[in-house]
Amino acid sequence: MMQYNPLGTSDLSVSEVSFGCMSLGSDDAANAQLLHRAHDEGINYFDTADIYHKGQNEITVGKALAGRRDKVIIATKAGNVWRADGSGLDWNPSKEHILKSAEQSLKRLRTDYIDLYQLHGGTILDPIDETIEAFEILVSHGKIRYYGISSIRPNVIREYVERSNIVSVMMQYSLLDRRPEEECLELLHKNSISVLVRGSLASGLLIDKPAKSYLNYPEQDVTKLVQAMKNVSQSKRSLTEIALNFALAPDAVASAVVGMRTEKQLNDVLEAASTLPLTARELDALQVIPVNTYQDHR
Protein backbone atom coordinates (compact mmCIF):
# COMPACT_ATOMS: atom_id res chain seq x y z
CA MET A 1 0.00 0.00 0.00
CA MET A 2 1.26 3.44 -0.90
CA GLN A 3 2.53 5.54 2.00
CA TYR A 4 2.25 9.32 2.16
CA ASN A 5 4.47 11.89 3.84
CA PRO A 6 4.02 15.57 4.67
CA LEU A 7 5.92 17.93 2.41
CA GLY A 8 7.84 20.16 4.79
CA THR A 9 5.60 22.56 6.68
CA SER A 10 3.01 22.64 3.89
CA ASP A 11 -0.42 21.03 4.06
CA LEU A 12 0.52 18.77 1.14
CA SER A 13 0.91 15.04 1.65
CA VAL A 14 2.93 13.33 -1.09
CA SER A 15 3.19 9.69 -2.10
CA GLU A 16 6.52 8.23 -1.05
CA VAL A 17 7.25 7.36 -4.66
CA SER A 18 6.23 9.93 -7.22
CA PHE A 19 6.20 10.39 -10.97
CA GLY A 20 9.07 12.18 -12.68
CA CYS A 21 7.43 13.22 -15.93
CA MET A 22 10.58 14.15 -17.87
CA SER A 23 10.82 10.60 -19.24
CA LEU A 24 7.41 10.71 -20.92
CA GLY A 25 7.32 10.48 -24.70
CA SER A 26 5.42 12.54 -27.27
CA ASP A 27 2.22 10.46 -27.40
CA ASP A 28 -0.34 12.35 -25.29
CA ALA A 29 -2.78 9.42 -25.18
CA ALA A 30 -0.11 6.95 -24.03
CA ASN A 31 1.16 9.44 -21.47
CA ALA A 32 -2.34 10.00 -20.11
CA GLN A 33 -2.91 6.25 -19.78
CA LEU A 34 0.33 5.84 -17.81
CA LEU A 35 -0.26 8.88 -15.58
CA HIS A 36 -3.85 7.83 -14.87
CA ARG A 37 -2.74 4.33 -13.89
CA ALA A 38 -0.05 5.78 -11.62
CA HIS A 39 -2.64 7.97 -9.92
CA ASP A 40 -5.14 5.12 -9.64
CA GLU A 41 -2.44 3.10 -7.87
CA GLY A 42 -1.77 5.84 -5.31
CA ILE A 43 0.87 8.12 -6.81
CA ASN A 44 -0.32 11.69 -6.26
CA TYR A 45 2.78 13.81 -6.96
CA PHE A 46 3.75 14.58 -10.56
CA ASP A 47 6.93 16.52 -11.29
CA THR A 48 7.81 18.36 -14.50
CA ALA A 49 9.68 21.52 -15.60
CA ASP A 50 9.23 24.25 -18.16
CA ILE A 51 12.31 23.19 -20.14
CA TYR A 52 11.43 19.49 -20.47
CA HIS A 53 10.85 18.90 -24.17
CA LYS A 54 10.75 22.69 -24.54
CA GLY A 55 7.41 22.99 -22.77
CA GLN A 56 5.72 19.98 -24.35
CA ASN A 57 6.15 17.96 -21.17
CA GLU A 58 4.06 20.43 -19.20
CA ILE A 59 1.45 20.37 -21.98
CA THR A 60 1.09 16.59 -22.00
CA VAL A 61 0.96 16.46 -18.18
CA GLY A 62 -1.63 19.24 -18.13
CA LYS A 63 -3.83 17.42 -20.64
CA ALA A 64 -3.60 14.14 -18.76
CA LEU A 65 -4.32 15.52 -15.30
CA ALA A 66 -6.89 18.20 -16.15
CA GLY A 67 -9.80 15.99 -15.10
CA ARG A 68 -8.08 15.03 -11.84
CA ARG A 69 -6.67 18.42 -10.90
CA ASP A 70 -8.10 18.56 -7.38
CA LYS A 71 -6.79 15.09 -6.56
CA VAL A 72 -3.16 15.47 -7.64
CA ILE A 73 -0.11 17.52 -6.68
CA ILE A 74 1.57 19.14 -9.67
CA ALA A 75 5.11 20.46 -9.38
CA THR A 76 7.12 22.28 -12.01
CA LYS A 77 10.30 24.33 -12.20
CA ALA A 78 11.75 27.52 -13.66
CA GLY A 79 15.07 29.33 -14.00
CA ASN A 80 16.53 27.84 -17.17
CA VAL A 81 15.94 29.34 -20.61
CA TRP A 82 16.36 27.62 -23.96
CA ARG A 83 18.50 29.66 -26.33
CA ALA A 84 16.70 30.86 -29.44
CA ASP A 85 18.74 28.52 -31.66
CA GLY A 86 18.03 25.55 -29.37
CA SER A 87 21.75 24.98 -28.77
CA GLY A 88 21.52 24.89 -24.99
CA LEU A 89 20.31 26.56 -21.83
CA ASP A 90 21.03 29.85 -20.12
CA TRP A 91 20.43 30.53 -16.43
CA ASN A 92 18.01 33.29 -15.39
CA PRO A 93 16.82 33.41 -11.75
CA SER A 94 15.56 36.99 -12.03
CA LYS A 95 12.25 38.11 -10.57
CA GLU A 96 10.97 39.09 -14.02
CA HIS A 97 11.78 35.71 -15.51
CA ILE A 98 10.30 33.68 -12.63
CA LEU A 99 7.02 35.63 -12.74
CA LYS A 100 6.78 35.32 -16.52
CA SER A 101 7.66 31.63 -16.49
CA ALA A 102 4.97 30.88 -13.92
CA GLU A 103 2.28 32.38 -16.15
CA GLN A 104 3.48 30.34 -19.10
CA SER A 105 3.58 27.13 -17.06
CA LEU A 106 0.06 27.73 -15.75
CA LYS A 107 -1.22 27.92 -19.33
CA ARG A 108 0.63 24.82 -20.48
CA LEU A 109 -0.50 22.86 -17.42
CA ARG A 110 -4.12 24.00 -17.85
CA THR A 111 -4.42 25.01 -14.23
CA ASP A 112 -5.03 28.11 -12.11
CA TYR A 113 -2.34 27.22 -9.58
CA ILE A 114 0.84 25.19 -9.20
CA ASP A 115 1.12 23.17 -6.00
CA LEU A 116 4.92 23.30 -5.78
CA TYR A 117 7.01 25.71 -7.86
CA GLN A 118 10.75 25.06 -7.78
CA LEU A 119 13.84 27.01 -8.73
CA HIS A 120 15.53 24.70 -11.24
CA GLY A 121 19.11 25.08 -10.01
CA GLY A 122 20.86 28.00 -8.38
CA THR A 123 24.28 29.44 -7.64
CA ILE A 124 25.66 31.44 -4.74
CA LEU A 125 26.08 34.41 -7.13
CA ASP A 126 22.35 34.62 -7.92
CA PRO A 127 20.23 37.58 -6.76
CA ILE A 128 18.72 35.28 -4.16
CA ASP A 129 16.55 37.86 -2.40
CA GLU A 130 15.07 38.88 -5.75
CA THR A 131 14.35 35.26 -6.63
CA ILE A 132 12.68 34.68 -3.26
CA GLU A 133 10.60 37.82 -3.74
CA ALA A 134 9.26 36.43 -7.02
CA PHE A 135 8.16 33.20 -5.35
CA GLU A 136 6.54 35.08 -2.48
CA ILE A 137 4.62 37.28 -4.93
CA LEU A 138 3.34 34.18 -6.71
CA VAL A 139 2.20 32.71 -3.39
CA SER A 140 0.44 35.93 -2.40
CA HIS A 141 -1.38 36.03 -5.75
CA GLY A 142 -2.50 32.41 -5.44
CA LYS A 143 -0.56 31.36 -8.55
CA ILE A 144 1.49 28.84 -6.56
CA ARG A 145 0.77 27.21 -3.22
CA TYR A 146 4.34 26.54 -2.08
CA TYR A 147 7.85 26.79 -3.43
CA GLY A 148 11.15 24.97 -3.19
CA ILE A 149 14.45 24.57 -4.99
CA SER A 150 16.08 21.83 -7.00
CA SER A 151 19.75 21.90 -6.07
CA ILE A 152 22.68 19.78 -4.97
CA ARG A 153 24.80 22.73 -3.82
CA PRO A 154 25.11 22.94 -0.02
CA ASN A 155 26.07 26.61 -0.10
CA VAL A 156 22.93 27.50 -2.09
CA ILE A 157 20.70 25.27 0.02
CA ARG A 158 21.93 26.92 3.21
CA GLU A 159 21.02 30.36 1.87
CA TYR A 160 17.47 29.34 1.04
CA VAL A 161 17.04 27.59 4.39
CA GLU A 162 18.03 30.80 6.17
CA ARG A 163 16.33 33.37 3.94
CA SER A 164 13.20 31.83 2.43
CA ASN A 165 10.05 29.83 3.12
CA ILE A 166 10.93 26.83 0.98
CA VAL A 167 9.13 23.60 1.91
CA SER A 168 11.32 21.27 -0.14
CA VAL A 169 14.65 20.67 -1.83
CA MET A 170 14.93 18.27 -4.73
CA MET A 171 18.35 16.65 -4.85
CA GLN A 172 20.11 13.66 -6.28
CA TYR A 173 20.57 10.86 -3.74
CA SER A 174 21.26 7.17 -4.19
CA LEU A 175 23.58 4.36 -3.23
CA LEU A 176 25.96 5.86 -5.81
CA ASP A 177 25.52 9.48 -4.72
CA ARG A 178 25.53 9.88 -0.97
CA ARG A 179 26.80 13.45 -0.90
CA PRO A 180 23.59 14.79 0.73
CA GLU A 181 24.46 12.76 3.85
CA GLU A 182 27.47 15.02 4.42
CA GLU A 183 25.39 17.95 5.67
CA CYS A 184 22.21 18.58 3.69
CA LEU A 185 19.93 15.84 4.98
CA GLU A 186 20.45 16.76 8.63
CA LEU A 187 20.18 20.50 7.94
CA LEU A 188 16.91 20.13 6.07
CA HIS A 189 15.37 17.72 8.56
CA LYS A 190 16.26 20.06 11.43
CA ASN A 191 14.47 22.90 9.62
CA SER A 192 11.39 20.83 8.69
CA ILE A 193 12.16 21.07 4.97
CA SER A 194 11.51 17.92 2.97
CA VAL A 195 13.82 16.29 0.47
CA LEU A 196 12.46 15.12 -2.87
CA VAL A 197 14.97 12.57 -4.14
CA ARG A 198 15.84 12.30 -7.80
CA GLY A 199 18.27 9.86 -9.37
CA SER A 200 17.59 7.10 -6.84
CA LEU A 201 18.21 4.45 -9.51
CA ALA A 202 21.40 6.17 -10.75
CA SER A 203 20.22 6.28 -14.38
CA GLY A 204 19.47 2.56 -14.23
CA LEU A 205 22.96 1.50 -13.13
CA LEU A 206 21.54 0.13 -9.89
CA ILE A 207 18.93 -2.03 -11.55
CA ASP A 208 19.54 -3.10 -15.15
CA LYS A 209 22.14 -1.04 -17.03
CA PRO A 210 25.69 -2.38 -17.65
CA ALA A 211 28.18 -1.10 -15.11
CA LYS A 212 30.22 1.99 -15.96
CA SER A 213 31.93 4.78 -14.04
CA TYR A 214 29.56 7.13 -12.19
CA LEU A 215 30.51 10.39 -10.51
CA ASN A 216 33.80 9.60 -8.74
CA TYR A 217 33.19 5.85 -8.72
CA PRO A 218 35.12 3.66 -11.18
CA GLU A 219 33.29 0.85 -12.99
CA GLN A 220 34.58 -1.77 -10.56
CA ASP A 221 32.99 0.02 -7.60
CA VAL A 222 29.64 0.14 -9.40
CA THR A 223 29.92 -3.59 -10.13
CA LYS A 224 30.81 -4.29 -6.50
CA LEU A 225 27.82 -2.35 -5.20
CA VAL A 226 25.33 -3.99 -7.57
CA GLN A 227 26.65 -7.40 -6.49
CA ALA A 228 26.07 -6.41 -2.85
CA MET A 229 22.51 -5.43 -3.78
CA LYS A 230 22.00 -8.83 -5.40
CA ASN A 231 23.31 -10.52 -2.26
CA VAL A 232 20.81 -8.56 -0.18
CA SER A 233 18.06 -9.36 -2.66
CA GLN A 234 18.37 -13.16 -2.57
CA SER A 235 15.36 -13.12 -4.94
CA LYS A 236 13.21 -11.74 -2.12
CA ARG A 237 13.63 -8.07 -2.99
CA SER A 238 14.04 -6.53 -6.44
CA LEU A 239 16.99 -4.25 -7.12
CA THR A 240 14.48 -1.43 -7.69
CA GLU A 241 13.04 -2.10 -4.24
CA ILE A 242 16.47 -1.97 -2.62
CA ALA A 243 17.51 1.22 -4.43
CA LEU A 244 14.26 3.06 -3.70
CA ASN A 245 14.10 1.98 -0.08
CA PHE A 246 17.66 3.16 0.47
CA ALA A 247 16.78 6.59 -0.92
CA LEU A 248 13.65 6.77 1.25
CA ALA A 249 15.41 5.79 4.47
CA PRO A 250 16.54 9.26 5.75
CA ASP A 251 14.00 11.09 7.90
CA ALA A 252 14.25 14.19 5.71
CA VAL A 253 13.08 12.40 2.56
CA ALA A 254 9.40 12.76 1.69
CA SER A 255 9.37 11.11 -1.73
CA ALA A 256 11.52 9.50 -4.39
CA VAL A 257 10.74 11.05 -7.78
CA VAL A 258 11.25 8.36 -10.41
CA GLY A 259 11.23 8.88 -14.15
CA MET A 260 8.92 6.38 -15.86
CA ARG A 261 7.93 5.85 -19.47
CA THR A 262 6.61 2.28 -19.66
CA GLU A 263 4.10 0.08 -17.85
CA LYS A 264 6.92 -2.21 -16.73
CA GLN A 265 8.81 0.66 -15.12
CA LEU A 266 5.64 1.78 -13.37
CA ASN A 267 4.90 -1.76 -12.20
CA ASP A 268 8.42 -2.16 -10.79
CA VAL A 269 8.15 1.13 -8.89
CA LEU A 270 4.67 0.34 -7.55
CA GLU A 271 5.82 -3.08 -6.40
CA ALA A 272 8.82 -1.54 -4.65
CA ALA A 273 6.60 1.04 -2.95
CA SER A 274 4.51 -1.66 -1.32
CA THR A 275 7.39 -3.33 0.50
CA LEU A 276 8.90 -3.00 3.94
CA PRO A 277 11.85 -0.63 4.54
CA LEU A 278 15.37 -2.02 4.49
CA THR A 279 16.50 -3.47 7.79
CA ALA A 280 19.60 -2.25 9.60
CA ARG A 281 21.31 -5.50 8.60
CA GLU A 282 20.44 -4.98 4.94
CA LEU A 283 21.63 -1.38 5.01
CA ASP A 284 24.90 -2.48 6.59
CA ALA A 285 25.40 -5.11 3.87
CA LEU A 286 25.26 -2.37 1.25
CA GLN A 287 28.21 -0.45 2.71
CA VAL A 288 30.79 -1.93 0.34
CA ILE A 289 32.20 1.16 -1.40
CA PRO A 290 33.47 4.48 0.01
CA VAL A 291 30.86 7.16 0.68
CA ASN A 292 31.42 10.03 -1.76
CA THR A 293 31.64 13.60 -0.51
CA TYR A 294 31.35 17.05 -2.05
CA GLN A 295 34.52 18.20 -3.76
CA ASP A 296 33.12 21.68 -4.30
CA HIS A 297 29.83 23.63 -4.08
CA ARG A 298 30.21 24.12 -0.34
C-alpha positions as CSV (number, residue, x, y, z in Angstrom):
1,M,0.0,0.0,0.0
2,M,1.3,3.4,-0.9
3,Q,2.5,5.5,2.0
4,Y,2.2,9.3,2.2
5,N,4.5,11.9,3.8
6,P,4.0,15.6,4.7
7,L,5.9,17.9,2.4
8,G,7.8,20.2,4.8
9,T,5.6,22.6,6.7
10,S,3.0,22.6,3.9
11,D,-0.4,21.0,4.1
12,L,0.5,18.8,1.1
13,S,0.9,15.0,1.7
14,V,2.9,13.3,-1.1
15,S,3.2,9.7,-2.1
16,E,6.5,8.2,-1.1
17,V,7.3,7.4,-4.7
18,S,6.2,9.9,-7.2
19,F,6.2,10.4,-11.0
20,G,9.1,12.2,-12.7
21,C,7.4,13.2,-15.9
22,M,10.6,14.1,-17.9
23,S,10.8,10.6,-19.2
24,L,7.4,10.7,-20.9
25,G,7.3,10.5,-24.7
26,S,5.4,12.5,-27.3
27,D,2.2,10.5,-27.4
28,D,-0.3,12.3,-25.3
29,A,-2.8,9.4,-25.2
30,A,-0.1,6.9,-24.0
31,N,1.2,9.4,-21.5
32,A,-2.3,10.0,-20.1
33,Q,-2.9,6.2,-19.8
34,L,0.3,5.8,-17.8
35,L,-0.3,8.9,-15.6
36,H,-3.8,7.8,-14.9
37,R,-2.7,4.3,-13.9
38,A,-0.1,5.8,-11.6
39,H,-2.6,8.0,-9.9
40,D,-5.1,5.1,-9.6
41,E,-2.4,3.1,-7.9
42,G,-1.8,5.8,-5.3
43,I,0.9,8.1,-6.8
44,N,-0.3,11.7,-6.3
45,Y,2.8,13.8,-7.0
46,F,3.7,14.6,-10.6
47,D,6.9,16.5,-11.3
48,T,7.8,18.4,-14.5
49,A,9.7,21.5,-15.6
50,D,9.2,24.3,-18.2
51,I,12.3,23.2,-20.1
52,Y,11.4,19.5,-20.5
53,H,10.8,18.9,-24.2
54,K,10.7,22.7,-24.5
55,G,7.4,23.0,-22.8
56,Q,5.7,20.0,-24.3
57,N,6.1,18.0,-21.2
58,E,4.1,20.4,-19.2
59,I,1.5,20.4,-22.0
60,T,1.1,16.6,-22.0
61,V,1.0,16.5,-18.2
62,G,-1.6,19.2,-18.1
63,K,-3.8,17.4,-20.6
64,A,-3.6,14.1,-18.8
65,L,-4.3,15.5,-15.3
66,A,-6.9,18.2,-16.2
67,G,-9.8,16.0,-15.1
68,R,-8.1,15.0,-11.8
69,R,-6.7,18.4,-10.9
70,D,-8.1,18.6,-7.4
71,K,-6.8,15.1,-6.6
72,V,-3.2,15.5,-7.6
73,I,-0.1,17.5,-6.7
74,I,1.6,19.1,-9.7
75,A,5.1,20.5,-9.4
76,T,7.1,22.3,-12.0
77,K,10.3,24.3,-12.2
78,A,11.8,27.5,-13.7
79,G,15.1,29.3,-14.0
80,N,16.5,27.8,-17.2
81,V,15.9,29.3,-20.6
82,W,16.4,27.6,-24.0
83,R,18.5,29.7,-26.3
84,A,16.7,30.9,-29.4
85,D,18.7,28.5,-31.7
86,G,18.0,25.5,-29.4
87,S,21.7,25.0,-28.8
88,G,21.5,24.9,-25.0
89,L,20.3,26.6,-21.8
90,D,21.0,29.8,-20.1
91,W,20.4,30.5,-16.4
92,N,18.0,33.3,-15.4
93,P,16.8,33.4,-11.8
94,S,15.6,37.0,-12.0
95,K,12.3,38.1,-10.6
96,E,11.0,39.1,-14.0
97,H,11.8,35.7,-15.5
98,I,10.3,33.7,-12.6
99,L,7.0,35.6,-12.7
100,K,6.8,35.3,-16.5
101,S,7.7,31.6,-16.5
102,A,5.0,30.9,-13.9
103,E,2.3,32.4,-16.1
104,Q,3.5,30.3,-19.1
105,S,3.6,27.1,-17.1
106,L,0.1,27.7,-15.8
107,K,-1.2,27.9,-19.3
108,R,0.6,24.8,-20.5
109,L,-0.5,22.9,-17.4
110,R,-4.1,24.0,-17.9
111,T,-4.4,25.0,-14.2
112,D,-5.0,28.1,-12.1
113,Y,-2.3,27.2,-9.6
114,I,0.8,25.2,-9.2
115,D,1.1,23.2,-6.0
116,L,4.9,23.3,-5.8
117,Y,7.0,25.7,-7.9
118,Q,10.8,25.1,-7.8
119,L,13.8,27.0,-8.7
120,H,15.5,24.7,-11.2
121,G,19.1,25.1,-10.0
122,G,20.9,28.0,-8.4
123,T,24.3,29.4,-7.6
124,I,25.7,31.4,-4.7
125,L,26.1,34.4,-7.1
126,D,22.3,34.6,-7.9
127,P,20.2,37.6,-6.8
128,I,18.7,35.3,-4.2
129,D,16.5,37.9,-2.4
130,E,15.1,38.9,-5.8
131,T,14.3,35.3,-6.6
132,I,12.7,34.7,-3.3
133,E,10.6,37.8,-3.7
134,A,9.3,36.4,-7.0
135,F,8.2,33.2,-5.3
136,E,6.5,35.1,-2.5
137,I,4.6,37.3,-4.9
138,L,3.3,34.2,-6.7
139,V,2.2,32.7,-3.4
140,S,0.4,35.9,-2.4
141,H,-1.4,36.0,-5.8
142,G,-2.5,32.4,-5.4
143,K,-0.6,31.4,-8.5
144,I,1.5,28.8,-6.6
145,R,0.8,27.2,-3.2
146,Y,4.3,26.5,-2.1
147,Y,7.8,26.8,-3.4
148,G,11.1,25.0,-3.2
149,I,14.4,24.6,-5.0
150,S,16.1,21.8,-7.0
151,S,19.8,21.9,-6.1
152,I,22.7,19.8,-5.0
153,R,24.8,22.7,-3.8
154,P,25.1,22.9,0.0
155,N,26.1,26.6,-0.1
156,V,22.9,27.5,-2.1
157,I,20.7,25.3,0.0
158,R,21.9,26.9,3.2
159,E,21.0,30.4,1.9
160,Y,17.5,29.3,1.0
161,V,17.0,27.6,4.4
162,E,18.0,30.8,6.2
163,R,16.3,33.4,3.9
164,S,13.2,31.8,2.4
165,N,10.0,29.8,3.1
166,I,10.9,26.8,1.0
167,V,9.1,23.6,1.9
168,S,11.3,21.3,-0.1
169,V,14.6,20.7,-1.8
170,M,14.9,18.3,-4.7
171,M,18.4,16.7,-4.8
172,Q,20.1,13.7,-6.3
173,Y,20.6,10.9,-3.7
174,S,21.3,7.2,-4.2
175,L,23.6,4.4,-3.2
176,L,26.0,5.9,-5.8
177,D,25.5,9.5,-4.7
178,R,25.5,9.9,-1.0
179,R,26.8,13.5,-0.9
180,P,23.6,14.8,0.7
181,E,24.5,12.8,3.8
182,E,27.5,15.0,4.4
183,E,25.4,18.0,5.7
184,C,22.2,18.6,3.7
185,L,19.9,15.8,5.0
186,E,20.5,16.8,8.6
187,L,20.2,20.5,7.9
188,L,16.9,20.1,6.1
189,H,15.4,17.7,8.6
190,K,16.3,20.1,11.4
191,N,14.5,22.9,9.6
192,S,11.4,20.8,8.7
193,I,12.2,21.1,5.0
194,S,11.5,17.9,3.0
195,V,13.8,16.3,0.5
196,L,12.5,15.1,-2.9
197,V,15.0,12.6,-4.1
198,R,15.8,12.3,-7.8
199,G,18.3,9.9,-9.4
200,S,17.6,7.1,-6.8
201,L,18.2,4.4,-9.5
202,A,21.4,6.2,-10.8
203,S,20.2,6.3,-14.4
204,G,19.5,2.6,-14.2
205,L,23.0,1.5,-13.1
206,L,21.5,0.1,-9.9
207,I,18.9,-2.0,-11.6
208,D,19.5,-3.1,-15.2
209,K,22.1,-1.0,-17.0
210,P,25.7,-2.4,-17.6
211,A,28.2,-1.1,-15.1
212,K,30.2,2.0,-16.0
213,S,31.9,4.8,-14.0
214,Y,29.6,7.1,-12.2
215,L,30.5,10.4,-10.5
216,N,33.8,9.6,-8.7
217,Y,33.2,5.8,-8.7
218,P,35.1,3.7,-11.2
219,E,33.3,0.9,-13.0
220,Q,34.6,-1.8,-10.6
221,D,33.0,0.0,-7.6
222,V,29.6,0.1,-9.4
223,T,29.9,-3.6,-10.1
224,K,30.8,-4.3,-6.5
225,L,27.8,-2.3,-5.2
226,V,25.3,-4.0,-7.6
227,Q,26.6,-7.4,-6.5
228,A,26.1,-6.4,-2.9
229,M,22.5,-5.4,-3.8
230,K,22.0,-8.8,-5.4
231,N,23.3,-10.5,-2.3
232,V,20.8,-8.6,-0.2
233,S,18.1,-9.4,-2.7
234,Q,18.4,-13.2,-2.6
235,S,15.4,-13.1,-4.9
236,K,13.2,-11.7,-2.1
237,R,13.6,-8.1,-3.0
238,S,14.0,-6.5,-6.4
239,L,17.0,-4.2,-7.1
240,T,14.5,-1.4,-7.7
241,E,13.0,-2.1,-4.2
242,I,16.5,-2.0,-2.6
243,A,17.5,1.2,-4.4
244,L,14.3,3.1,-3.7
245,N,14.1,2.0,-0.1
246,F,17.7,3.2,0.5
247,A,16.8,6.6,-0.9
248,L,13.7,6.8,1.2
249,A,15.4,5.8,4.5
250,P,16.5,9.3,5.7
251,D,14.0,11.1,7.9
252,A,14.3,14.2,5.7
253,V,13.1,12.4,2.6
254,A,9.4,12.8,1.7
255,S,9.4,11.1,-1.7
256,A,11.5,9.5,-4.4
257,V,10.7,11.0,-7.8
258,V,11.2,8.4,-10.4
259,G,11.2,8.9,-14.1
260,M,8.9,6.4,-15.9
261,R,7.9,5.8,-19.5
262,T,6.6,2.3,-19.7
263,E,4.1,0.1,-17.8
264,K,6.9,-2.2,-16.7
265,Q,8.8,0.7,-15.1
266,L,5.6,1.8,-13.4
267,N,4.9,-1.8,-12.2
268,D,8.4,-2.2,-10.8
269,V,8.1,1.1,-8.9
270,L,4.7,0.3,-7.6
271,E,5.8,-3.1,-6.4
272,A,8.8,-1.5,-4.6
273,A,6.6,1.0,-3.0
274,S,4.5,-1.7,-1.3
275,T,7.4,-3.3,0.5
276,L,8.9,-3.0,3.9
277,P,11.8,-0.6,4.5
278,L,15.4,-2.0,4.5
279,T,16.5,-3.5,7.8
280,A,19.6,-2.3,9.6
281,R,21.3,-5.5,8.6
282,E,20.4,-5.0,4.9
283,L,21.6,-1.4,5.0
284,D,24.9,-2.5,6.6
285,A,25.4,-5.1,3.9
286,L,25.3,-2.4,1.3
287,Q,28.2,-0.4,2.7
288,V,30.8,-1.9,0.3
289,I,32.2,1.2,-1.4
290,P,33.5,4.5,0.0
291,V,30.9,7.2,0.7
292,N,31.4,10.0,-1.8
293,T,31.6,13.6,-0.5
294,Y,31.3,17.1,-2.1
295,Q,34.5,18.2,-3.8
296,D,33.1,21.7,-4.3
297,H,29.8,23.6,-4.1
298,R,30.2,24.1,-0.3
